[in-house]
Amino acid sequence: MSFLISIFYLQVDDQEERRRMKIQEEITKAIQDTSRDERTNSLLQQQENIPIGDVLLGDVVPSQALAKFDSNDGEVNDVLWLSGETFASAGSDRRIRIWRIDSQGRYQKLCSLSGANQAVTRLDYDKDKHVLLGSSNDNMCRLWNVDNQRLLTTLSGHTDKVSCARYHQSHNIVSGSYDRCIKLWDIHNQRCTKSYFPGSIVLDIIGRQSLGGAAFISAHFDKKIRFWDGRNSEPFKIVEMSGKVTSLALSEDGLQLLASTRDDTLSLIDIRNYHILHIYSAEQYRTSGDLARCVISPGQDYVAAGSADGHVYVWNSQTTRLEKILARGGHESAVLCLSWCPTGVGLLSGDKIRRVCYWH
């Protein structure tokens, strides 16, 4: 009898060892696999020696770092594609820099935008008017004309650091701050038209027109996501998460919301019924900070986030499978922000020690 029991435990130990080795193999493959499938090769061949443009070619999981360079002095708080071949970076050095990069990783700094008195925290862009919006730790939001690098407008009214600001409808901006206040701004009149008081620090905000009407969404220190109709002073829906909500990203169709939280997970929410569809996590993934940014790919096939270990994690949005860990040739410090190219091919990431990586 004791002989049979010994055999049983040996079999259990063997199964456990095989399971552990399989997990380790999957992790290693995610980090080291730089092979491209036929779909990826086809899309990349289409891009060679031609302008990148803005047309969505299809989502492709990046496999390697084509470029790595110093972007801003200190932390890179946000990166944002302005088109398929130009992007902006912003950080603790108070400046926004505009760059051009091609599909081969050749990059060039085009200009710098100045005017902020402290770190720039969040970027948004009006593609029709070529006007860039930036929030700042100096309690203000600003608008710059990218074509002539002119500072157009300074919006003051918050009493603490402005963590985020986004375009809202055609002529409005919505901003969130550490003063526990959300403000709606009229761009033409350069004034605050309404203030909202959620009672918690605002860490991120979404104000896209695709939400419809006057709606916007805010992420908070108190672990809650608040859904607003701008005509009312109170949120019409509150969803409680499992940690401080550091970032929000809205899908291109405006139906799904990705939220990054401080419990080291990402959640995909259906904003039609406020149900959590999927949760994404990985053994080594650690949210890099209270303002760590997440992203949904343009075709909505993947979600991604930077980690405190300096790696970028990419998951399949539907199966939640960890598709790739971007590490080799990349960052050496915590990754704070991401932006997926509008073509679906190419991912930008910025870290805590001034570097930007272009993954392809």
Steps between C-alpha positions, in 0.01 A plus 500: 500500500777743594670413169187608305475823700862580419434445129194728521698786655781455247244535220352814658847653541581415138179663376569811706855523363374466141241773564764732647735441206219568252422836665869593494525406131202722418655794686836450327332475162305820562822688574733347240279415203581751227355300212222653289202318358391528135246772578762714673752458217240593242404817685860604557586446134217736408663769712857480373622813319157671509354753745329337796178704470196461724322205337434206734688207347409259780625444853844341524674399822845667500799271523807722533623845599588684178594824676592609852591858581498772764181699459450721805724579796361292785173309491311457174142535624320462168556415135238552230487430127388810310494310169641175366850647492514783756460490877535718807675426830458688827652474842649647812727742308192720429535465122309321228710372213369411154671217311485329163582128470477256209436126484876433508541680832670811359392792717536878498401769749286760324442759772440569870199664661559706813285693744430256783660590832503145639476144367256432215282206603260414214460572127210511256484615138247662267598356161276736304638820652853371574470616860667309783359501853718447806421488873765596752605481862494882509118475542434600138409367155641640177436489126775522238485535123726222375556659157657823631582387859300790649347480846135583433323481834567448870207376708532571872258419780613177664661536844728195476686294239300423185547129436305478174316699234314385188303653217127476563254564218611745229577811705549379857772352718450293815777484761562317827721594792644408836268770640220239466329712239404448135466809283329552165660774289374701204794531259368804313429705813799356688306454821362229726129446436433237766670322790426152636597376845543120514670513841811308391825577316454466123773287340369481142206607288335411169300761309470366148209600275435131430356476851209709375352827620666657802624171648847450648667244728742556789742272688571556867728443797206353697492195265192622312420574137232767466278540195366852447241682297655846491161664541468361854720566802506137619619186316220282367701179553788397727700179450724395788829333409748302708766771516575864423410557133814638335391520138210471256503415128193494277468261204466647151134400481432673833342190654779364721706665771840373617596588858839455666495456878758494778430135582714412195211417267322650201124468448293530183154644565195500271371855544153404376431296814809578717594131524865396519562285192862396560780541753867495393795417722841333495725360770771765457279793397492786752320829444775761482327787683184692584498652150613191308333499158343211308394471135266312265628426149315686219335181371412398858682165474749571782548693822835607642658660806847585623633342817722599792755241378564703182312262270191554285228234530261428212187286543242367255193711577251214456681192630705692766804297389833670563622542143834668554734649757706770329831514683807442283671823398238704683464686827718488810245662732125501565286557189249779565315553172409342165348597166407256220550629146168571320607265219503212751872441433737658751488575872662784696595477867654752738679435828607656827849601387430703182499221240249421226496166317343432161389136478429346159 
